[in-house]
Amino acid sequence: MSETSSPSYHHQKPPFYRDATVVKWLFQLGALALVIFALWFLSSQARDNLAARDISTGFDFLSIDPGINLSEGIDTRPATGGRALWVGMVNTIRLATAGILFATILGLFVGLARLSKNLVVNKLGSVFVETLRNIPLLVQILLYGAILANLGDLQFDSGWDNWVIWSNKGLSVPRVFIADGFYQWVVFMIIGAIAARWAYNRRSRLRDETGQDAYPGFASLGVLGAFAVIGWFIHPIFGWVGNIFGGIEDGISKIPEEALQAVLSILAVVLAVNWIRGFLKSRRTPGGSAHLTDDDKFRIFFAGIGAGLAILVVYVVWPGLSSWIINSSSDLFGVLEDKFGNGRTGGPFGVDRPEVVKPGKFEKYGPSGLTMSLGFAAVFFGVVLYTAAFIAEIVRGGILAVPKGQIEAANSLGMKRSAALRTVILPQALRVIMPPLGNQYLNLTKNTSLAIAVGFSDLVQVGQTVGNQTGKNLSVFAIWMLFYLACSLTISVAVNFFNVRLKIVER
């Protein structure tokens, strides 16, 4: 029998143009280059078309006086276009923040009312929801503006004994403000918070050991309240903290810019290296070797690119960054030194009642109260009531999503309905409530742009005025988009943070 030798097979590496990893990288880099080229081509075409039609672009108007007056805000006669847009941003943030707070509170109560066994309360909640959420928001804002505009002229004796004053110029209520001793009192409250946490842990441990209801929550609130009351009277003893901030201010101002640039660069490299090490550790197998996919290699690559870009920004793109950080930090601690010193021994808070003044022929609201102009009040009531109707349904749906057995278990333990709602139902319902609630916060913030319908000086109204004065409407549109994008991303980050904290931890 003749012996035949079996053929031997040799594994050869395929040519680079057939390697899956190389092909994947080439395609992704090609796609990136194509996108960059498309953006360059479109932007160049848009620039040429705008130049042909004599439409100016650019952001030089941010440093030029637009020659406009604003109805309200932190600066009613802004010196530059950038300052005017900043006033509009602050007004928008104020309106959105207040709207989110009050819409959440009102929506929670209306949602609970929709679940009430009391027929009257239940029907009132249903009427609130079904009416307000089916009327367009712009119609509601115009309606509230018309109602407020017909309240009557402003007079010295208008309102509820001058605690709440209303007229066709808006509403004014008492204003609570931070007084001279607030920051010293905050130091006292921080110490009180630490003591309250200790009391909570101690009472919780006592409850677990003995089985008795030690009321840890009430105990911690009692400790914190005691510190708040005592600190109200003796908070000036922490005035010496201002000297510490003064020393920090002097130390920061003496830091060389080159040293801070080196520190920032080293910090960028250290963060990138630590992230890569942690990433490789998370991919490590029981055998000890880390199995990396192409996506993993991309992440490591871009982590290194990010560190390089940070160094490039520090030394080339923005060489004055270190100087800005030093000056800003020094100014911050200088402000804190001033807040704690200079004989600031007053109370932590103060209250100003609204007032009516008559500097000329017509009455107007004085500076002492918290005044909502006609436009602010119309938009505020509109976005609060409209958004609260949707939040109420979200709350109702979240509570109904809690398993019925959880509610029955709370009832079997003899818990009161309020206690069961606070400790059993709402904590579980929040896992369902938070995602759509975040969407309503986003909607409310973007809906404030309808303030232009009633003349409130929000970012859209101010931007339109600045654009008409300077002719830089496209630049103003870009600022609008970036601002609302930043607001949306900030709200999304906050909501996602609570989503992560509320998720069920599996064992």
C-alpha positions as CSV (number, residue, x, y, z in Angstrom):
1,M,0.0,0.0,0.0
2,S,1.4,3.3,-1.0
3,E,1.6,5.9,1.6
4,T,0.1,9.2,0.7
5,S,1.1,12.3,2.6
6,S,-1.8,14.5,3.7
7,P,-1.7,18.0,2.5
8,S,-0.5,20.6,5.0
9,Y,-2.5,23.8,5.4
10,H,-0.8,27.1,6.4
11,H,-2.8,29.9,7.9
12,Q,-1.7,33.0,6.2
13,K,-2.7,36.5,7.1
14,P,-5.0,38.0,4.5
15,P,-3.9,41.1,2.7
16,F,-4.7,44.4,4.5
17,Y,-7.5,45.3,2.1
18,R,-9.4,42.2,3.1
19,D,-8.7,42.4,6.8
20,A,-12.1,43.1,8.6
21,T,-10.6,45.4,11.1
22,V,-8.7,47.5,8.5
23,V,-11.7,47.7,6.3
24,K,-13.9,48.7,9.2
25,W,-11.5,51.5,10.1
26,L,-11.2,52.7,6.5
27,F,-14.9,52.8,6.0
28,Q,-15.4,54.8,9.3
29,L,-12.6,57.2,8.5
30,G,-14.0,57.6,5.0
31,A,-17.4,58.3,6.3
32,L,-16.0,60.9,8.7
33,A,-14.0,62.6,5.9
34,L,-17.2,62.6,3.7
35,V,-19.2,64.2,6.4
36,I,-16.5,66.9,7.0
37,F,-16.3,67.6,3.3
38,A,-20.1,67.8,3.0
39,L,-20.2,70.3,5.9
40,W,-17.4,72.3,4.3
41,F,-19.1,72.3,0.9
42,L,-22.5,73.3,2.3
43,S,-21.1,76.0,4.6
44,S,-19.1,77.5,1.7
45,Q,-22.1,77.5,-0.6
46,A,-24.2,79.1,2.1
47,R,-21.5,81.7,2.7
48,D,-21.3,82.6,-1.0
49,N,-25.1,82.8,-1.4
50,L,-25.4,85.0,1.7
51,A,-22.6,87.2,0.4
52,A,-24.4,87.5,-3.1
53,R,-27.6,88.6,-1.3
54,D,-25.7,91.0,0.9
55,I,-26.8,89.2,4.1
56,S,-24.2,89.7,6.8
57,T,-23.2,87.0,9.2
58,G,-20.8,86.8,12.1
59,F,-21.0,87.5,15.8
60,D,-19.4,90.9,16.0
61,F,-22.8,92.3,17.1
62,L,-22.2,90.7,20.5
63,S,-19.8,93.6,21.4
64,I,-21.8,96.4,19.7
65,D,-24.5,98.5,21.3
66,P,-27.8,97.4,19.8
67,G,-29.5,100.6,20.9
68,I,-32.5,98.8,22.5
69,N,-34.4,99.0,25.8
70,L,-35.8,95.8,27.5
71,S,-39.0,95.8,29.4
72,E,-37.5,93.8,32.4
73,G,-34.5,91.8,33.5
74,I,-31.2,92.2,35.1
75,D,-30.3,95.1,32.7
76,T,-33.0,97.0,30.9
77,R,-30.5,99.1,28.9
78,P,-27.9,96.6,27.7
79,A,-24.7,98.1,26.4
80,T,-23.9,95.3,23.9
81,G,-25.8,92.7,21.9
82,G,-24.2,89.9,24.0
83,R,-25.4,91.6,27.2
84,A,-29.0,91.9,25.7
85,L,-29.0,88.2,24.8
86,W,-27.7,87.3,28.3
87,V,-30.6,89.2,29.8
88,G,-33.0,87.2,27.7
89,M,-31.3,84.0,28.8
90,V,-31.6,84.8,32.4
91,N,-35.3,85.7,32.0
92,T,-35.9,82.4,30.2
93,I,-34.1,80.4,32.9
94,R,-36.0,82.2,35.7
95,L,-39.3,81.5,34.0
96,A,-38.4,77.8,33.2
97,T,-37.1,77.1,36.7
98,A,-40.1,78.6,38.5
99,G,-42.4,76.8,36.0
100,I,-40.9,73.4,36.6
101,L,-41.1,73.8,40.4
102,F,-44.7,74.9,40.6
103,A,-45.9,72.6,37.7
104,T,-44.4,69.6,39.5
105,I,-46.0,70.5,42.9
106,L,-49.4,71.2,41.3
107,G,-49.2,68.2,39.0
108,L,-48.5,65.9,42.0
109,F,-51.6,67.1,43.9
110,V,-53.8,66.9,40.9
111,G,-52.6,63.4,40.1
112,L,-53.4,62.3,43.6
113,A,-56.8,64.0,43.4
114,R,-57.5,61.9,40.3
115,L,-57.0,58.8,42.4
116,S,-59.0,60.1,45.4
117,K,-62.1,58.1,46.5
118,N,-63.8,61.4,47.2
119,L,-66.1,62.0,44.3
120,V,-65.8,65.8,44.3
121,V,-62.0,65.9,44.5
122,N,-61.8,63.2,41.8
123,K,-64.0,65.1,39.4
124,L,-62.3,68.4,40.0
125,G,-59.0,66.7,39.1
126,S,-60.5,65.2,36.0
127,V,-62.0,68.5,34.9
128,F,-58.6,70.2,35.4
129,V,-56.7,67.7,33.4
130,E,-59.2,67.2,30.5
131,T,-59.7,70.9,30.1
132,L,-56.2,72.3,30.3
133,R,-54.3,69.7,28.3
134,N,-56.8,69.9,25.4
135,I,-56.5,73.7,25.0
136,P,-53.4,74.9,23.0
137,L,-50.8,76.5,25.2
138,L,-50.6,79.7,23.1
139,V,-54.4,80.2,23.5
140,Q,-54.1,79.8,27.3
141,I,-51.2,82.3,27.5
142,L,-53.2,84.9,25.5
143,L,-56.2,84.2,27.7
144,Y,-54.3,84.8,30.9
145,G,-52.7,87.9,29.5
146,A,-56.1,89.3,28.6
147,I,-57.5,88.5,32.1
148,L,-54.5,90.2,33.8
149,A,-54.8,93.2,31.4
150,N,-58.3,93.8,32.7
151,L,-57.6,93.7,36.4
152,G,-57.7,97.5,36.8
153,D,-55.2,100.3,37.2
154,L,-52.5,100.1,39.8
155,Q,-53.4,102.0,43.0
156,F,-51.9,102.5,46.4
157,D,-54.6,100.4,48.2
158,S,-54.9,97.6,45.7
159,G,-54.5,94.0,46.9
160,W,-54.9,92.0,50.0
161,D,-53.8,94.5,52.6
162,N,-50.7,95.2,50.5
163,W,-49.4,91.7,50.9
164,V,-50.5,90.7,47.4
165,I,-51.0,93.5,44.9
166,W,-52.5,92.9,41.5
167,S,-53.3,95.2,38.6
168,N,-53.0,95.5,34.8
169,K,-49.3,96.0,35.3
170,G,-48.8,92.5,36.8
171,L,-48.7,90.9,40.2
172,S,-46.5,91.6,43.2
173,V,-46.0,89.4,46.3
174,P,-43.6,89.5,49.3
175,R,-40.0,88.8,48.4
176,V,-37.7,86.7,50.6
177,F,-34.1,87.6,50.0
178,I,-30.7,86.5,51.3
179,A,-29.5,88.9,54.0
180,D,-26.0,89.7,55.4
181,G,-25.8,86.7,57.7
182,F,-26.8,84.1,55.2
183,Y,-23.4,82.6,54.5
184,Q,-22.4,82.3,58.2
185,W,-25.7,80.6,58.8
186,V,-25.0,78.2,56.0
187,V,-21.8,77.1,57.8
188,F,-23.9,76.4,60.8
189,M,-26.4,74.5,58.8
190,I,-23.7,72.3,57.2
191,I,-22.6,71.3,60.7
192,G,-26.3,70.7,61.6
193,A,-26.7,68.5,58.5
194,I,-23.8,66.3,59.6
195,A,-25.3,66.0,63.1
196,A,-28.7,65.2,61.6
197,R,-27.2,62.5,59.5
198,W,-25.6,61.0,62.6
199,A,-28.9,61.1,64.5
200,Y,-30.7,59.4,61.6
201,N,-28.1,56.6,61.5
202,R,-28.3,56.1,65.2
203,R,-32.1,56.0,65.3
204,S,-32.2,53.7,62.4
205,R,-29.7,51.3,64.1
206,L,-31.9,51.4,67.2
207,R,-35.0,50.6,65.2
208,D,-33.2,47.6,63.6
209,E,-31.9,46.3,66.9
210,T,-35.0,46.7,69.0
211,G,-37.8,46.6,66.4
212,Q,-39.3,49.7,67.8
213,D,-40.3,52.6,65.6
214,A,-37.5,55.1,66.5
215,Y,-38.7,57.7,63.9
216,P,-35.2,58.4,62.4
217,G,-36.6,60.9,59.9
218,F,-38.3,63.0,62.5
219,A,-35.2,62.8,64.7
220,S,-32.9,64.1,61.9
221,L,-35.4,66.9,61.0
222,G,-35.6,67.9,64.7
223,V,-31.8,68.1,65.0
224,L,-31.5,70.1,61.8
225,G,-34.3,72.4,62.9
226,A,-32.6,73.0,66.2
227,F,-29.4,74.0,64.5
228,A,-31.4,76.3,62.2
229,V,-33.0,78.1,65.1
230,I,-29.9,78.3,67.2
231,G,-27.8,79.3,64.2
232,W,-30.2,82.1,63.4
233,F,-29.1,83.9,66.6
234,I,-25.4,83.0,66.9
235,H,-24.3,82.6,63.3
236,P,-22.0,85.7,63.4
237,I,-19.4,83.5,65.3
238,F,-18.4,82.1,61.9
239,G,-17.3,85.4,60.5
240,W,-13.7,84.3,60.8
241,V,-14.3,81.9,57.9
242,G,-13.8,84.9,55.6
243,N,-10.1,85.1,56.5
244,I,-9.7,81.5,55.2
245,F,-11.2,82.5,51.9
246,G,-9.0,85.6,51.8
247,G,-5.9,83.5,52.2
248,I,-7.0,81.1,49.5
249,E,-7.6,84.1,47.2
250,D,-4.1,85.4,47.8
251,G,-2.6,81.9,47.2
252,I,-4.5,81.4,43.9
253,S,-3.5,84.8,42.5
254,K,0.2,83.9,42.9
255,I,0.0,80.7,40.9
256,P,2.1,81.0,37.7
257,E,0.1,80.5,34.5
258,E,2.8,78.1,33.1
259,A,2.5,75.9,36.1
260,L,-1.3,75.7,35.8
261,Q,-1.0,74.9,32.1
262,A,1.4,72.0,33.0
263,V,-1.0,70.8,35.7
264,L,-4.0,70.8,33.3
265,S,-2.0,68.9,30.7
266,I,-0.8,66.3,33.2
267,L,-4.4,66.0,34.6
268,A,-5.7,65.4,31.1
269,V,-3.1,62.6,30.5
270,V,-3.7,61.1,33.9
271,L,-7.5,61.0,33.4
272,A,-7.1,59.4,30.0
273,V,-4.7,56.8,31.3
274,N,-6.9,56.0,34.3
275,W,-9.9,55.6,32.1
276,I,-8.1,53.3,29.7
277,R,-6.8,51.2,32.6
278,G,-10.2,50.9,34.1
279,F,-11.7,50.1,30.7
280,L,-9.1,47.3,30.1
281,K,-9.8,46.0,33.6
282,S,-13.5,45.8,32.9
283,R,-12.8,43.8,29.8
284,R,-10.4,41.4,31.4
285,T,-11.4,37.7,31.3
286,P,-10.8,35.1,34.0
287,G,-7.8,33.9,32.1
288,G,-6.2,37.3,32.6
289,S,-6.1,38.6,29.0
290,A,-8.4,41.4,27.9
291,H,-10.5,40.6,24.8
292,L,-11.0,43.8,22.9
293,T,-13.4,44.3,20.1
294,D,-13.0,46.9,17.4
295,D,-15.4,49.3,19.2
296,D,-13.2,48.9,22.4
297,K,-10.2,49.9,20.4
298,F,-12.0,52.9,19.1
299,R,-12.8,54.0,22.6
300,I,-9.3,53.6,23.8
301,F,-8.0,55.5,20.7
302,F,-10.4,58.4,21.2
303,A,-9.6,58.6,24.9
304,G,-6.0,59.3,23.9
305,I,-7.2,61.7,21.2
306,G,-9.3,63.5,23.9
307,A,-6.2,64.0,26.1
308,G,-4.3,65.3,23.1
309,L,-7.0,67.8,22.2
310,A,-7.2,69.0,25.8
311,I,-3.4,69.7,25.8
312,L,-3.9,71.4,22.4
313,V,-6.6,73.7,23.8
314,V,-4.5,74.6,26.9
315,Y,-1.4,75.6,24.9
316,V,-2.6,76.6,21.4
317,V,-6.4,77.1,21.0
318,W,-7.0,78.9,24.2
319,P,-3.6,79.9,25.8
320,G,-5.4,82.3,28.1
321,L,-7.4,79.5,29.7
322,S,-5.1,79.2,32.7
323,S,-5.2,82.9,33.3
324,W,-9.0,82.9,33.1
325,I,-9.1,80.0,35.7
326,I,-6.7,81.8,38.0
327,N,-8.6,85.1,37.8
328,S,-12.0,83.6,38.1
329,S,-11.1,81.4,41.1
330,S,-9.4,84.3,42.8
331,D,-12.5,86.5,42.3
332,L,-14.8,83.7,43.6
333,F,-12.9,83.4,46.9
334,G,-12.7,87.2,47.1
335,V,-16.5,87.4,46.9
336,L,-16.8,84.7,49.6
337,E,-14.4,86.6,51.8
338,D,-16.6,89.7,51.4
339,K,-19.7,87.7,52.2
340,F,-18.3,86.6,55.5
341,G,-16.6,89.8,56.6
342,N,-17.2,93.5,56.8
343,G,-19.4,93.4,59.8
344,R,-22.1,91.2,58.3
345,T,-24.0,90.3,61.4
346,G,-27.7,90.6,60.2
347,G,-30.2,87.8,59.9
348,P,-29.9,85.1,57.3
349,F,-33.0,86.1,55.5
350,G,-35.2,89.1,55.1
351,V,-38.7,89.8,53.8
352,D,-39.9,92.8,51.7
353,R,-43.6,93.5,51.3
354,P,-44.6,94.8,47.9
355,E,-45.1,98.5,47.5
356,V,-46.6,101.0,45.0
357,V,-44.6,104.2,44.2
358,K,-45.4,107.2,42.2
359,P,-42.2,108.8,40.9
360,G,-44.1,110.8,38.3
361,K,-47.7,111.0,37.0
362,F,-48.3,107.2,37.1
363,E,-48.1,104.6,39.8
364,K,-45.7,101.6,39.4
365,Y,-44.5,98.8,41.5
366,G,-41.6,99.5,43.8
367,P,-38.4,97.5,44.1
368,S,-39.1,95.9,47.4
369,G,-41.6,93.1,46.4
370,L,-41.3,90.1,44.1
371,T,-43.0,91.5,41.0
372,M,-44.2,89.5,38.0
373,S,-44.9,91.7,35.0
374,L,-48.0,91.1,32.9
375,G,-46.0,89.1,30.3
376,F,-44.2,87.0,32.9
377,A,-47.4,86.2,34.8
378,A,-49.3,85.2,31.6
379,V,-46.6,82.9,30.5
380,F,-46.0,81.5,34.0
381,F,-49.6,80.6,34.6
382,G,-49.9,79.2,31.1
383,V,-46.9,76.8,31.2
384,V,-47.5,75.8,34.9
385,L,-51.2,74.9,34.4
386,Y,-50.7,73.3,31.0
387,T,-47.7,71.2,32.1
388,A,-49.3,70.3,35.4
389,A,-52.2,68.7,33.6
390,F,-49.7,66.3,31.8
391,I,-47.7,65.7,35.0
392,A,-50.9,64.8,36.8
393,E,-51.6,62.0,34.3
394,I,-48.0,60.8,34.6
395,V,-48.2,60.7,38.4
396,R,-51.6,58.9,38.2
397,G,-50.1,56.3,35.7
398,G,-47.0,55.8,37.8
399,I,-49.0,55.1,41.0
400,L,-51.4,52.7,39.1
401,A,-48.3,50.9,37.8
402,V,-47.3,49.9,41.3
403,P,-48.3,46.3,41.9
404,K,-51.5,46.0,43.9
405,G,-49.9,43.6,46.3
406,Q,-47.5,46.3,47.5
407,I,-50.5,48.5,48.5
408,E,-52.3,45.5,50.1
409,A,-49.1,44.7,52.1
410,A,-48.9,48.3,53.4
411,N,-52.6,48.1,54.4
412,S,-52.1,44.8,56.1
413,L,-49.3,46.4,58.3
414,G,-51.8,49.0,59.5
415,M,-50.1,51.9,57.7
416,K,-52.1,55.0,57.2
417,R,-52.8,56.0,53.6
418,S,-50.5,59.0,53.7
419,A,-47.6,56.9,55.2
420,A,-48.1,54.1,52.6
421,L,-48.1,56.7,49.8
422,R,-45.0,58.3,51.1
423,T,-42.9,55.2,52.0
424,V,-44.2,52.5,49.7
425,I,-46.2,53.7,46.7
426,L,-44.4,56.9,45.5
427,P,-40.8,55.5,45.8
428,Q,-41.8,52.7,43.5
429,A,-43.9,54.9,41.2
430,L,-41.0,57.3,40.7
431,R,-39.2,54.6,38.6
432,V,-42.1,54.9,36.1
433,I,-42.7,58.6,36.6
434,M,-39.2,60.0,36.0
435,P,-38.6,59.4,32.3
436,P,-41.9,61.0,31.0
437,L,-41.5,63.7,33.7
438,G,-38.2,64.7,32.3
439,N,-39.9,65.0,28.8
440,Q,-42.4,67.4,30.3
441,Y,-39.6,69.5,31.8
442,L,-38.0,69.7,28.4
443,N,-41.3,70.7,26.8
444,L,-41.9,73.4,29.5
445,T,-38.5,74.9,28.9
446,K,-39.0,75.1,25.2
447,N,-42.6,76.3,25.5
448,T,-41.3,79.5,27.3
449,S,-40.4,80.7,23.8
450,L,-44.1,81.5,23.3
451,A,-43.5,84.4,25.6
452,I,-43.0,86.5,22.5
453,A,-46.8,86.5,22.1
454,V,-47.3,88.6,25.2
455,G,-44.2,90.7,24.9
456,F,-42.1,89.1,27.7
457,S,-38.4,89.7,27.2
458,D,-37.3,86.1,27.0
459,L,-34.4,85.0,24.8
460,V,-36.5,84.6,21.6
461,Q,-38.1,88.1,22.0
462,V,-34.8,89.8,22.8
463,G,-33.0,87.8,20.0
464,Q,-35.6,88.9,17.4
465,T,-35.1,92.5,18.5
466,V,-31.3,92.3,18.3
467,G,-31.6,90.5,14.9
468,N,-33.8,93.2,13.5
469,Q,-31.4,96.0,14.7
470,T,-28.2,94.4,13.5
471,G,-29.3,92.2,10.6
472,K,-27.5,89.2,12.1
473,N,-30.6,86.9,12.2
474,L,-28.7,83.7,11.3
475,S,-26.2,84.3,14.1
476,V,-29.1,84.9,16.5
477,F,-30.8,81.7,15.4
478,A,-27.5,79.8,16.1
479,I,-27.4,81.2,19.6
480,W,-31.1,80.2,20.2
481,M,-30.4,76.7,19.1
482,L,-27.2,76.4,21.3
483,F,-29.0,77.8,24.3
484,Y,-32.0,75.5,24.1
485,L,-29.8,72.6,23.3
486,A,-27.7,73.3,26.5
487,C,-30.9,73.6,28.6
488,S,-32.3,70.3,27.2
489,L,-29.0,68.5,27.8
490,T,-28.8,69.8,31.3
491,I,-32.3,68.7,32.2
492,S,-31.6,65.3,30.6
493,V,-28.5,64.8,32.6
494,A,-30.3,65.7,35.8
495,V,-33.2,63.3,35.0
496,N,-30.9,60.5,34.0
497,F,-29.0,60.9,37.3
498,F,-32.2,60.3,39.3
499,N,-33.1,57.5,36.9
500,V,-29.9,55.7,37.8
501,R,-30.4,56.3,41.5
502,L,-34.0,54.9,41.3
503,K,-33.4,51.8,39.3
504,I,-33.7,48.4,41.0
505,V,-30.3,47.0,42.0
506,E,-30.1,43.3,41.2
507,R,-28.2,40.9,43.3
